[in-house]
Structure formats: structure tokens, C-alpha cells
Amino acid sequence: MTAHTAASHSHQPTQREPHGQADSPMLRMQQTMLAWVAKLGPAERVAQNGMLLALRLIYGWFFATTGWGKLNNLEGVTGFFESLGLPAPGMMAALTATTELVGGVLLLVGFGTRITSAVLAFVMLVALGTAHADEAFAGLEAFTEQAPYPFLLATLLLVAFGPGRIALDRFMHAKARACRVAWGTPGD
């Protein structure tokens, strides 16, 4: 190879090409991936809001229907709570049934979602600690196989992430903010 040929094959980086990497496939791939990630932001929010809506609708419906079923069979639920040794089984049955019914309806419309979900999570923890105690605490797999577990998980997710955009909570929050702005009062 002559000196002229060797010099023509060496490439010095320019300002446009830091370290000679401007047309590098790796750099192009990195830029493409960053562009995709930037586009995913709105899609991720839509997916998250859709999942939160689905959680609220599915578990709100299940809570409401199980609460309604318990209210329509208070005698049987009271007898079951009595067999578990719960104090004031009649009152506990009515309270549990009403909490599940009203909480389920509130989840369906997305009103008071975080507070409602926290209360329902507590009801599911009590169910796991009483009606399912023998099986639930035999191990992690046994715990996750219990009927209250998916309800507990759903309510904890709603406590953590809130109701999503399609909820009465969001509407009420926006209206309250508009009123504070209109009246010139401090707010969040």
C-alpha cells in the first residue's frame, strides 16, 4: 500500500461526526430506539388508563355483585361468620356486604377510588386472615390461589395508581380546580 493510498483510507472525525461514528449502524439504531421511546409516552399513558379502567369495571362489578348477593343472604353469611368465630357476626355480615356493594359501585364510576380501594383491600385482608387462613398462609403459592387474592391485588393497584383518566374522580378534581381558579383561591 502506498502512502497516498493509506492516507486516503484513514478518516478523520469532523465536527458533524464525533469520533467518526455519524453513519454507524449502532448510532442509527440508538437514535431510532430513542425516537420510538419518545412516541411510546402517550401510548403508555393510554394503555395505563385503559388498564385502570378495566380493573375498576371488572372488580367493581364483582365487588358489587358479591355484596348484593351477601345482602340477599344475610342469614347465611351471618351463620358463616359465626362459624369463623367472628365477633358480632350479624353486624359484620351486613357491614361486609354493604362495603362490597357500595365499594363496587364506587369503583365502577371511579369515585373516591383510592379510599374505596383501601377499604376493600382491608376487607380482602380480613377475608384472607379469617375465612381463608388455614390455606392462605401455607406458602406463597397457596396465598395467591385464594379467592380474595386477585381482589386484594386489584384494589392495591388502584390505591397505588388511582382511577385513571376515565373516572368521576378526575372530573370532580378538574371541576374543583376550575372553581378554585375562578374564585382565586389557592389549590394544588
N, C-alpha and C positions, 0 to 999 in steps of 0.2 A: 504494500500500500504506500503510495507516495504521501508526502507531507500535505499536498493540496487536497488529496482525497480524504485523509484523516481529518483535516480541518473542516472540510465540508460536511463530514458526518457528525462532528461534535455540535451540540445545540446548546446555546447559552440561554438561560431563562431571561425573559423580558419582563417588564412591569405587568403586562397582561397575563403572563404565565408564571406565577410564583413557583419556583423550583422546577420549572419545566413540566408542570402537571396539567396544563389547561385542557388538553384533549384526552386526558387519561380516562379510561373506561370507569375506573373506580370513582373518580371525582364526578363524572356524569351520573353514575348510579346514585351516589350520595345526594347530589342535587335533586335528582328525580324523587328519591325517597323523602327528602325534606319537603318537597312540594306536595307529595301525596299526604304526608302527615298534616301539613297545614290545611289541606282540604278536608281532612277527617274531623277536624274540630267540630264543625256544625253537624256532621253526620253522627258523631259520637253523642252530642247533646240530644239529637232527635232519638237515637237508639235508647239512651238512658231514660228520657222522658217516656218513651213508649213502654219500656220495661217497667217503670214505676207505675204507669197507668195500668198495665196488665196485672201487676202484683196487687194493686188496690182493688181492681174489679174482681179478680178471681178470688182472692182471700176475703175481700169484703162480702162477696156473695156467700162464700162458705160460712163465714162467721155469722152472718145474718140468718142464714137458713138453719144452722145448728142452734143458734139462740132461739129462733122461733120454734124449732122442734122441742127444745127443752122447756120453753114456756108452755107449750101444749101438752107436756107430760111432766109437770112439776112433781106429781106424786112419785113417779118412777125415778126421777132424778134425785129427789129428796131421799128416797129409800137407798139409792146407790151411794149418796154422800154419807148417809148414816152408816152404811156397811163399811165405809172407809174410816169411820171414827172421826169425821169432821165435826167441829162444834157447830151448833145451830144449823143443822143440815137443811131445814126448810128455807131459812133466810139465805143461806149460801147458794142453794139451788136457784132461788129467784134472782139473787144478785148476779150469779154467773150467767144465767140465761139472758137477763136484761143487758148485762155488759156486752155479751156476744152479739145480741141482736142490734142494739143501738150502735155499738162499735163497728159492726159490719156495715151498717147503713152509712155511718160517717166516713168509713173508708171508701165506700162506693162513690160518694160525692166529693171526697177529698177535702173534708172539713175537719180541722183540728187533728190532722193526720199524725203528727209526731206524738202528741199527747195520747191520742186514742190508741196508737200502735204500742206505746209504752204500757198502757193499762192492759191491753190484750196480751202483750208479751208476758206480763206478770201473771195473768190468768193461765197462760200456757205453762209457765214455770210451776205454778201450783199444781196443775194437772199432771205434769211430769213427776213432781215430788210426792203426789198422793196416789192417784189412780194408776199411774204407770211406774211407781217407784221400784217395785220388785224387778221389773225387766229393764227399766231405763238406765239404771246405774251399774249394770253388769259389765259395761265396757262401751267404748265409743260407737262401735257398730250397733250395739243394742240400743243405745241412746238415739241414734239417728233413724232407727227403724220404728220408733214410737210415733203414733198418730199425731200428737201435738208438735212434734219436731218441725215439720215444714211450716206450720203456722207460726211457731216461735221464730224461725229463720226469716220468714216474710215480714213479720212485724219488726224485727230488729233492723232489717234492711230499710224499712220505711222510717224508722226512728233516725237512722243514720243519714239517709239521703232525702228525706222529705217526700212530698206527694208528686213531685214532677210539675211540669208546666200546666197540664190539663187537670186542674183541680180548683175547687172552690176556695181553698186556702190562698192560691195565687191571685185569684180575682179579688178576694177581700183585702189582701195585702196591697194590691195596686190601688184599690178604691181608697183605703186608709191613707196611703201615701199622697194621693191626689187631694184629699181633704186637708192633710197637713200643709201641703204646698199652697192650696187656695187660702187657707187661714193664716199662713205664715208661721206655723208652729214648728219647732224642731222635731226632727224624726230621724230615722235611720238613713 
